[in-house]
Amino acid sequence: GKPVAEDIEKLILQIHDANKYSHILAPASASAKATLPRVAAKLDVNQLSDVLSILGEDTFVRPIYAGNALATVKSADTVKVLTIRPTAFEKVEEGSGSGVVEAVSCEG
């Protein structure tokens, strides 16, 4: 079956514990909107939703008032947990990034 928020949360937290990431991002999808608030709560940090722009490592732009206004938000949290709107960002050419894909498994 499809993974549920509880299982994805465990996987994200296990990977974070092993690597101590400063930022955890996911697309603003139904799955991520169900999972990332749980991750943020376990890490005792706030979650920023629907980020439209990243201005710096701790500064983000997101919609407020049902999207009628934009807010620039600065986060002092040790780990930034964000959902982003992928369509708000420029498309990159395939193969132009330096990211690495790694296989992971979830214990428990």
C-alpha positions, -999 to +999 in steps of 0.1 A: +000+000+000+009+037+000+031+050+028+013+068+055+024+100+073+035+082+104+059+059+083+073+088+063+078+108+095+099+080+110+120+078+079+126+115+077+136+116+114+159+087+111+177+102+081+179+136+099+193+120+131+220+103+110+229+135+090+218+165+112+204+185+083+198+222+087+168+222+063+141+197+055+120+205+024+092+189+006+068+199-021+035+214-009+016+182-016-011+165+005+014+139+016+040+164+028+013+186+044+003+155+065+039+145+073+060+177+078+040+191+107+047+158+126+084+161+118+085+197+129+067+188+162+091+160+169+121+183+163+104+210+184+106+236+156+080+255+135+070+245+100+068+271+072+042+262+046+039+270+009+072+288+007+074+308-026+109+321-024+141+315-004+160+347+004+187+332+026+194+302+048+169+315+074+146+339+054+116+329+033+086+344+015+052+327+020+016+337+014-007+348+042-043+359+044-055+331+020-028+342-005-039+378-006-005+390+008+030+378+011+051+377+043+089+376+046+096+353+075+129+348+093+133+316+112+156+312+142+149+275+145+179+251+145+162+231+117+141+247+091+111+225+080+094+238+049+069+229+023+076+247-010+055+255-040+076+239-068+059+260-095+072+292-078+108+282-086+127+282-119+131+248-136+167+236-137+182+216-165+185+179-159+219+169-147+229+205-138+227+199-100+252+183-077+227+163-056+233+126-049+205+100-048+210+074-020+190+044-011+177+044+025+156+021+046+134+027+077+139+007+109+107+000+128 
